[in-house]
Amino acid sequence: MRKDSIIDELHEIRRDHARRFGHDLHKIFADLKDQERKSGKKFLALPVKRKQTQAGQCG
């Protein structure tokens, strides 16, 4: 597989961000939501799509 310097840079940014919050997903999520709020931009929140299981029940 070919190396892509842009993808490598994005992965490093993501690793640094996770490290900064001790890899705690709740803290990472809270930080990202805070960044969204501070940006002043509008973000689209789509409804969760539930996967259909046997007998048409949501799972």
N, C-alpha and C positions, 0 to 999 in steps of 0.2 A: 504494500500500500504506500502511496506517495505521501511525503510529509507536506503539510500545509502550514506555513508560518503564521497565518492569520488564525487558524483553528488552534494551533499550539498556544498562541498568545491569549485567546479567549479561555482556554483551559487553565492557563496559569492565573488569569484574573479570577476565575471561579474558585480555584484552589486557595488563593490568597484571601478571598472574601470568606470562604468557609473557615479557614484557619483563624481569621480575626474573631470569629464567633464560636470558636472551639468546636466546630462542626455540629453545632446545635441547630437543628432545622427550624425550631420555633423562633430562635433569635435571628437566624438568616432571613426567614420569611418576614418577621417584624421589621427588619432593616429595609428589605426591598419595598414593603408597603409604605414605610416612612419616606423612602426616596421617591416613590410614585407621588405621594401626597405633596411633598415639597416641590416637585417639578412643576406643579400647576397644570399639567397636561391631563386630558381626560383619557381614561382607560376603559376598555370594554370588558365587562364581566359576563361571560357566557354561562348559561345554566349547565349543571353537571349532567352528562349523559350517562345514564345507568345501563349497564350491560344486561341484556336479556338472558335469562337462564332457562332451563327446561320448564315446561308448563307455563311459560310467560311470566314467571316471577322475577322480580328485580333481585340482583345479587351483588 
